Amino acid sequence: MKMALVATKAALLAMTLNYGVHLGSSFAYMKFCLPQDFYDTARAFVTTASPMCTMLLSTMQLTQNNVAVVITTSIAAIVAGALKPT
């Protein structure tokens, strides 16, 4: 039982960290890579393809995949635990 509590705390900490990285990269992408007004539209053609914007977008995709894996694994563990004979 104690090990399950430690594992739960570790999973919550990892999810919180992952979500923080996801939010940070999302806000940075929105601030630096997307046009904010009409004059930024021309600049966006250049900056959207920049290495920084590509890295931020890749980071958002990876952290989104990490969350999906944790959710899927958690659901599978709950179902497997429910199906386990007592």
N, C-alpha and C positions, 0 to 999 in steps of 0.2 A: 504494500500500500504506500509506503514511504517513497519507494522508487517511482511509482506512478505520479506522485505529487511533484517530485523533482523533475520528471520528464515533462509534466504539464507546464511547470514554471519555465523550463527551458524553451519549450515550444512557444509559449506566449511572449517571452523575451525576443525570440528570433522573429516572430511575426511582427512585433512592435518595431524592431530595428528595420526589418524589410519594408514595412509600411512607411517608416520615416524616410528611407532612401527613395522610395517610390514617390512620395509627396515632394521631397526636395528636388528630385530631377524633373518632376512635372512642372513645378513652379519655375524652375530655371529655364526649362524649355519654353514655357509660355512667355517668360520675360524676354529672353534673348533670341528666340528663333521664330516667333510668330509676329506678324505685323499688328501693331497696336492702333495705328491710324492710317489714313490714306497715304501719307508720305513714306511710311514704312513698307508699303507693298512692294515697291521696287527693290528695296534692300532685302526683302524676304526671299527674293529669287536667288540671291547669293548666299545668305546666311543659313537658309534651311538645309542646303546641301553641305554645309561646313562640317568638318570633323567633330567639332564640339556638339553640334545639334544631332549629328548621327549617333554620337556616344550617349547623349542624354536620352534619345529615343530608344536606343538599344537597352539602356538601363531600365527604363520604364517597362519595356516588354519582358525583360528577364525577371524583374520583381513581380510583375503580374503573373508570370508563369510559376514563380515560387509560391505565391499565395494559392494558386489553383492546385498545385501539387499537395500542399499542406491540407487544404480542404478535402481533396479527393482521398488522401491517405487517412485522414481522420474519419471520414464517413465509412471507408472500408474497414477500419479498425472497429468502429462501433458496430457495424453489421456483423463482422466476424465474431466479435464478443457476444453479440446477441444470439448468434447461431451455435456458439460453442456449447456442447452438452455439459450440464452441471454434475 
